[in-house]
Amino acid sequence: MTTTVTLTGAGGQIGYALLFRIAAGDMLGPDEKVRLRLLEIPAGIAAAEGAALELQDGAFGLLEHVEVTDDPAVGFDGADHALLVGARPRGPGMERGDLLAANGSIFGPQGAAIAAHAAPGVRVTVVGNPANTNALIAAAAADGVPAERFSALTRLDENRARGQLAAALNAPVADIAGVTIWGNHSATQFPDVARATVAGRPVWDALAEQTGDVRAWLDSTFIPRVAKRGAEIIQVRGSSSVASAANATIDHVRDGALGTGERRTSAAVISHGEYGVPEGLISSFPVRAVDGAWQIVEGLYPDDWARERIDRSVAELVEERDAVRALGLI
Ligand SMILES: NC(=O)c1ccc[n+]([C@@H]2O[C@H](COP(=O)([O-])OP(=O)(O)OC[C@H]3O[C@@H](n4cnc5c(N)ncnc54)[C@H](O)[C@@H]3O)[C@@H](O)[C@H]2O)c1
């Protein structure tokens, strides 16, 4: 079998970190051949073409074909997976409304092009920020493609949360499971450890031994560290998260395509009212992937303390949705 993968922003930093891992089979498995379509704007075409030359030089056995284009009709042609990474960053003096409008003019037309040209079963992963609302805009413009096929990436936040817990508990990160990211991929997100485990034991119990007051530690240390990790990386590294974002994208798409089994993870997907999140928002939830589709895991009942934090992030998503609605973008 050959899978067609379209990557937007292929000439950018995350694109460069993603392409070689996709070609190596990290995303879709060691037996799945891949056809890559690199979609850029004219300013990014040369960088994408350079990456395509290097892909050729990688002599990847799974890579059947690479096409570089700035035409969405060509870029999304036959796409089984569309990875929407290219986005408009916030420029100096740009207000949030300007940012939403600038990205709306990217993600609306891309959603329409996906509906017109992609494979019938296309699955769309949005990485470009503001990811949840960009996914909402793309899904709204993709006439005939079920909104359930769109998701936005919060796996980087989940991976960051697992990394922080592993460090705090002096445990291998592979032993940490069951962390949930709720809400928006932004500083309001709520990384929830209530049902997380470390080597099968509740993380909460292990944290109680370490910290005494778990909620105080979560509020003062863990939640801000995870939610503001992107800013920390920029401060330390002098540039935004790239390889970890590409890695999380690989994790997310691989889970979506190959399934999670009983393991829970996090992804921003369309709400049908689960956990009181207004219907139609693309919000991060606990999910599993079954037969190529994301399913929200229900019945995890957040307590009042968690609920308050989830509601805060969901309120931000409502504001973003109302802003793009007022702009006529959805
Ligand atoms: N969801 C997450 O966890 C997460 C994490 C890190 C970064 N991000 C976001 O990912 C996005 C990409 O980050 P980056 O570091 O690769 O940025 P970058 O600026 O290096 O690359 C972005 C690329 O997108 C291209 N592009 C812009 N508009 C496009 C369009 N309409 N069609 C196709 N390509 C287009 C640009 O030419 C550029 O090459 C940013 O929005 C960033 O905020 C998300």
The ligand as a Tripos MOL2 file, in Angstrom:
@<TRIPOS>MOLECULE
LIG
   44    48     1     0     0
SMALL
NO_CHARGES

@<TRIPOS>ATOM
      1 N1          0.5060   22.5790   18.0390 N.am      1 LIG1
      2 C1          1.7470   22.5720   18.5150 C.2       1 LIG1
      3 O1          2.0440   21.8440   19.4750 O.2       1 LIG1
      4 C2          2.8370   23.4240   17.9060 C.ar      1 LIG1
      5 C3          4.1350   23.3570   18.4190 C.ar      1 LIG1
      6 C4          5.1320   24.1440   17.8330 C.ar      1 LIG1
      7 C5          4.8210   25.0010   16.7820 C.ar      1 LIG1
      8 N2          3.5330   25.0510   16.3310 N.ar      1 LIG1
      9 C6          3.1600   25.9190   15.2090 C.3       1 LIG1
     10 O2          3.5530   25.2880   13.9810 O.3       1 LIG1
     11 C7          3.6420   26.2810   12.9610 C.3       1 LIG1
     12 C8          4.9110   26.0820   12.1400 C.3       1 LIG1
     13 O3          6.0560   26.2840   12.9270 O.3       1 LIG1
     14 P1          7.5150   26.3660   12.2560 P.3       1 LIG1
     15 O4          8.4780   26.5240   13.3650 O.co2     1 LIG1
     16 O5          7.6930   25.2580   11.2910 O.co2     1 LIG1
     17 O6          7.3790   27.7580   11.4670 O.3       1 LIG1
     18 P2          8.2220   28.2780   10.2050 P.3       1 LIG1
     19 O7          7.9160   29.7110   10.1180 O.co2     1 LIG1
     20 O8          9.6210   27.7760   10.2630 O.co2     1 LIG1
     21 O9          7.5260   27.5220    8.9750 O.3       1 LIG1
     22 C9          6.2270   27.7930    8.5500 C.3       1 LIG1
     23 C10         6.2050   27.5330    7.0550 C.3       1 LIG1
     24 O10         4.8370   27.6170    6.6320 O.3       1 LIG1
     25 C11         4.8210   28.2050    5.3670 C.3       1 LIG1
     26 N3          3.4620   28.6920    5.0710 N.ar      1 LIG1
     27 C12         2.8950   29.8500    5.4830 C.ar      1 LIG1
     28 N4          1.6580   29.9640    4.9420 N.ar      1 LIG1
     29 C13         1.4530   28.8400    4.2130 C.ar      1 LIG1
     30 C14         0.3770   28.4040    3.4060 C.ar      1 LIG1
     31 N5         -0.7230   29.1430    3.2450 N.pl3     1 LIG1
     32 N6          0.5040   27.2190    2.7720 N.ar      1 LIG1
     33 C15         1.6210   26.4790    2.8910 C.ar      1 LIG1
     34 N7          2.6730   26.8560    3.6360 N.ar      1 LIG1
     35 C16         2.6010   28.0270    4.2930 C.ar      1 LIG1
     36 C17         5.8890   29.2900    5.4350 C.3       1 LIG1
     37 O11         6.3360   29.6680    4.1420 O.3       1 LIG1
     38 C18         6.9750   28.5610    6.2300 C.3       1 LIG1
     39 O12         7.8930   27.8870    5.3770 O.3       1 LIG1
     40 C19         3.5750   27.6320   13.6970 C.3       1 LIG1
     41 O13         2.2420   28.1250   13.5840 O.3       1 LIG1
     42 C20         3.8420   27.2570   15.1410 C.3       1 LIG1
     43 O14         3.2700   28.1760   16.0410 O.3       1 LIG1
     44 C21         2.5590   24.2830   16.8630 C.ar      1 LIG1
@<TRIPOS>BOND
     1     1     2 1
     2     2     3 2
     3     2     4 1
     4     4     5 ar
     5     4    44 ar
     6     5     6 ar
     7     6     7 ar
     8     7     8 ar
     9     8     9 1
    10     8    44 ar
    11     9    10 1
    12     9    42 1
    13    10    11 1
    14    11    12 1
    15    11    40 1
    16    12    13 1
    17    13    14 1
    18    14    15 2
    19    14    16 1
    20    14    17 1
    21    17    18 1
    22    18    19 2
    23    18    20 1
    24    18    21 1
    25    21    22 1
    26    22    23 1
    27    23    24 1
    28    23    38 1
    29    24    25 1
    30    25    26 1
    31    25    36 1
    32    26    27 ar
    33    26    35 ar
    34    27    28 ar
    35    28    29 ar
    36    29    30 ar
    37    29    35 ar
    38    30    31 1
    39    30    32 ar
    40    32    33 ar
    41    33    34 ar
    42    34    35 ar
    43    36    37 1
    44    36    38 1
    45    38    39 1
    46    40    41 1
    47    40    42 1
    48    42    43 1
@<TRIPOS>SUBSTRUCTURE
     1 LIG1         1 GROUP 0 **** ****
